Amino acid sequence: MACKAVGVAPWDTEWAAAALRYLGRNAPEVLENTSVLGPHEEAAHQGAKRGDEVAYMEALRAYCRAGRNEALRIRRGAA
């Protein structure tokens, strides 16, 4: 029997997992940085709660961009 969260659309968990995989592969050093990623996580959460797939997807894109940009900033500082 599959466990499904109540009120969660299929696109919710699939795209969130894809965003986490992207950052895990490309910017693992920022995954715990809540000051950079937190606002985007919250925006994605709010979009998902409203059932607003467009807002949700834009928030996940911003999440990935913010993570990538922070990783680049960190890496430039280490060089």
WOTA-V102187 format. One record per pair of residues at least 24 apart in sequence whose C-alpha atoms are under 10 Angstrom apart, sorted by the first residue. I is the first residue (numbers start at 1). GAP is how many residues later the second one is. D is the distance in Angstrom with one decimal. If there is no record, write none. Layout:
{{I GAP D} {I GAP D}}
This chain:
{{7 41 9.0} {7 42 7.8} {7 43 9.8} {7 44 8.8} {8 40 7.3} {8 41 7.8} {8 43 8.3} {9 39 7.8} {9 40 9.4} {9 42 7.6} {9 44 9.1} {11 37 9.0} {11 42 7.9} {11 45 9.4} {11 46 9.2} {12 32 8.9} {12 33 8.9} {12 35 9.4} {12 36 6.4} {12 37 9.5} {12 39 9.0} {12 41 8.1} {12 44 8.0} {12 45 8.9} {13 35 9.5} {15 41 9.2} {15 42 7.8} {15 45 7.8} {15 46 9.9} {16 25 9.3} {16 28 8.6} {16 29 9.8} {16 40 9.3} {16 41 9.0} {16 44 7.1} {16 47 9.9} {18 42 9.4} {18 46 9.9} {19 38 10.0} {19 41 6.6} {19 42 7.9} {19 44 7.7} {19 45 6.4} {19 48 10.0} {20 40 9.4} {20 43 9.3} {20 44 8.3} {22 42 7.4} {22 45 9.6} {22 46 9.4} {23 40 9.1} {23 41 6.6} {23 42 9.4} {23 43 9.9} {23 44 6.7} {23 45 7.3} {23 48 9.4} {24 43 9.9} {26 38 9.7} {26 41 8.9} {26 42 7.3} {26 45 8.4} {27 37 9.1} {27 40 6.5} {27 41 6.0} {27 42 9.0} {27 43 8.3} {27 44 5.5} {27 45 8.3} {27 47 9.9} {27 48 9.9} {28 39 8.7} {28 40 9.5} {28 43 8.1} {29 38 8.9} {29 39 9.9} {29 41 8.9} {29 42 6.7} {29 45 8.5} {29 46 9.6} {30 36 9.2} {30 37 6.0} {30 38 8.3} {30 39 9.6} {30 40 6.9} {30 41 6.3} {30 44 8.9} {31 36 7.5} {31 40 9.7} {33 34 8.6} {33 37 9.2} {36 27 8.4} {36 30 6.6} {36 31 7.1} {36 33 9.6} {36 34 7.5} {37 25 8.9} {37 26 5.9} {37 27 8.5} {37 28 9.6} {37 29 6.7} {37 30 6.7} {37 33 9.4} {38 25 8.5} {39 24 8.3} {40 24 8.9} {40 25 9.9} {40 26 8.3} {40 27 9.9}}
